[in-house]
């Protein structure tokens, strides 16, 4: 397989900044602090939360074996401003705390390929992935739309609410054509089907 180099973490964050906030939450009980288990973060964080609270929120998006060594980046304070590096990591994963504009807890972690996908999406450019990308959102998510990659932020009661899940970003998004797009069944479904940004949503409970 060809060598793969993920986009630099801060470059991805700057793409988020330039193109607007990412619009991509649920509480879990604390478990044993063992690698591979999912440790819940704060129920919610705000712009004014401490760095420690934001890091805890970000790390709760993925299993400890992934998040323990991940880079953690805060959302920019406003469009055009630089993001804040909260913690340097040693693996290819980047984690972000819960978004401040959504009604619930929705942190996320991306591997290197998924960072490329996210950067392309936020720049409204077609992704070109050298391999499949992966992302964890084990606290769930609040999405603007399941069909429109660039839908505006909806009223609070119109967000598409999804429970804990893993996202899979294929090299060829047309490989997801014909799969279910129904996000209400609890089974795997496709978000943004029929677009270059189509990806598989895999509920985990």
C-alpha positions in Angstrom: 0.0 0.0 0.0 1.2 3.5 -0.8 2.5 5.5 2.2 -0.1 7.8 3.7 0.5 11.1 5.4 -2.5 12.8 7.2 -3.1 16.5 6.9 -1.4 18.4 9.7 -3.9 18.8 12.6 -3.8 22.5 12.7 -4.3 22.8 8.9 -7.5 20.8 9.2 -8.6 23.0 12.1 -7.8 26.1 10.0 -10.0 24.7 7.2 -12.8 24.4 9.7 -12.2 28.0 10.7 -12.1 29.3 7.1 -15.3 27.5 6.1 -17.4 27.8 9.3 -18.0 25.6 12.3 -18.2 21.9 11.7 -21.8 20.7 12.0 -21.5 17.3 12.7 -23.7 14.0 21.8 -25.2 11.5 25.1 -23.6 10.8 28.4 -21.9 7.5 29.4 -21.1 6.1 32.8 -17.5 6.0 34.0 -15.9 2.7 33.6 -12.5 1.2 34.5 -9.6 3.2 33.2 -8.4 0.4 30.9 -7.1 0.8 27.3 -9.9 0.2 24.8 -12.7 1.3 27.1 -14.7 4.5 26.6 -14.4 7.0 29.4 -17.2 9.6 29.5 -16.3 13.3 29.4 -18.2 16.2 30.8 -21.9 16.2 30.0 -21.4 19.5 28.2 -18.7 22.1 27.7 -18.8 25.8 26.7 -16.3 28.2 25.2 -15.5 29.3 28.7 -14.8 25.8 30.0 -11.3 25.0 31.2 -8.7 23.4 29.0 -8.9 20.3 31.2 -12.7 20.1 30.7 -12.3 20.5 27.0 -9.7 17.8 26.8 -11.8 15.4 28.8 -14.7 16.2 26.5 -12.6 15.5 23.3 -11.1 12.3 24.6 -14.6 10.9 25.4 -15.3 10.7 21.7 -13.2 7.5 21.3 -12.0 4.4 23.1 -9.0 5.1 25.5 -6.7 3.1 23.3 -7.3 5.7 20.5 -7.8 8.9 22.5 -5.0 8.4 25.1 -2.3 9.5 22.6 -4.4 11.7 20.3 -3.8 15.4 19.6 -6.6 17.6 21.1 -7.6 20.8 19.3 -10.1 23.4 20.4 -12.6 25.0 18.0 -11.6 28.5 16.9 -13.2 31.3 18.9 -14.7 32.7 15.8 -14.4 32.3 12.0 -11.0 33.5 10.8 -9.2 33.0 14.1 -6.6 30.3 14.8 -7.6 27.2 16.6 -6.0 26.3 19.9 -3.8 23.3 20.4 -4.9 21.9 23.8 -2.6 18.9 23.8 0.1 17.4 21.5 -0.4 13.8 20.6 1.8 10.9 19.4 -0.6 9.0 17.1 -2.4 10.1 13.9 -5.7 10.8 15.7 -7.1 14.3 16.3 -9.9 14.9 18.8 -12.2 17.9 19.2 -14.4 18.7 22.2 -18.1 19.0 22.0 -19.3 21.7 19.7 -20.4 24.9 21.4 -23.4 25.6 19.1 -25.2 22.2 19.3 -27.7 21.3 22.0 -25.8 18.3 23.3 -22.5 16.6 23.9 -20.9 15.7 20.5 -17.0 15.4 20.6 -15.3 13.7 17.8 -12.0 12.0 16.9 -10.6 11.5 13.3 -7.8 9.3 12.0 -5.4 10.7 9.4 -7.5 9.8 6.3 -10.7 11.1 8.0 -8.9 14.4 8.7 -8.3 14.7 4.9 -12.0 14.0 4.3 -13.1 16.6 6.9 -10.8 19.2 5.6 -12.1 18.6 2.0 -15.7 18.8 3.2 -15.2 22.0 5.1 -13.5 23.5 2.0 -16.4 22.2 -0.1 -14.0 20.2 -2.2 -14.3 16.6 -3.2 -12.4 14.2 -1.0 -9.5 12.2 -2.5 -8.6 9.6 0.1 -5.6 7.2 -0.4 -7.3 4.8 2.1 -10.5 4.4 4.1 -10.9 7.0 6.9 -12.3 6.4 10.4 -13.9 8.6 13.0 -15.4 8.0 16.5 -18.3 9.9 18.0 -19.1 7.7 21.0 -21.1 10.5 22.6 -23.3 10.8 19.6 -23.9 13.7 17.3 -26.2 16.6 16.3 -26.2 17.0 12.5 -27.7 19.7 10.3 -28.9 17.2 7.8 -28.5 13.6 6.7 -28.8 14.4 3.0 -27.2 17.9 2.4 -23.5 18.1 3.2 -23.8 21.9 3.4 -27.1 22.5 5.1 -27.3 25.5 7.4 -27.6 25.2 11.1 -31.3 24.3 11.9 -33.5 25.3 14.8 -32.5 23.4 17.9 -35.4 20.9 17.6 -34.6 20.1 14.0 -31.0 18.7 14.4 -30.6 15.1 13.2 -29.8 13.3 16.5 -27.6 10.2 16.3 -26.5 8.1 19.1 -22.9 6.8 19.7 -21.4 5.7 16.4 -18.3 5.2 14.2 -18.0 6.9 10.8 -16.4 5.1 7.9 -15.2 7.3 4.9 -14.7 5.2 1.8 -12.2 5.9 -0.9 -15.1 5.5 -3.4 -18.3 7.1 -2.1 -20.3 5.4 -4.8 -19.7 2.1 -3.1 -22.4 3.2 -0.6 -25.0 3.7 -3.3 -28.2 1.6 -2.6 -27.6 1.3 1.1 -30.1 2.5 3.7 -30.2 6.2 4.5 -32.7 5.7 7.4 -31.0 7.1 10.6 -34.0 6.1 12.8 -33.6 2.3 12.8 -30.4 1.9 14.9 -28.8 0.0 12.0 -25.9 1.2 9.8 -26.9 3.9 7.3 -25.4 6.3 4.8 -25.1 10.0 5.3 -24.9 12.3 2.3 -25.6 9.5 -0.1 -25.2 10.3 -3.8 -22.6 13.0 -3.1 -18.8 12.9 -3.0 -19.1 13.2 0.8 -21.1 10.1 1.4 -20.0 8.0 4.4 -21.2 5.2 6.5 -22.6 5.8 10.0 -22.2 2.7 12.2 -24.2 2.9 15.5 -22.4 1.3 18.4 -25.4 0.6 20.7 
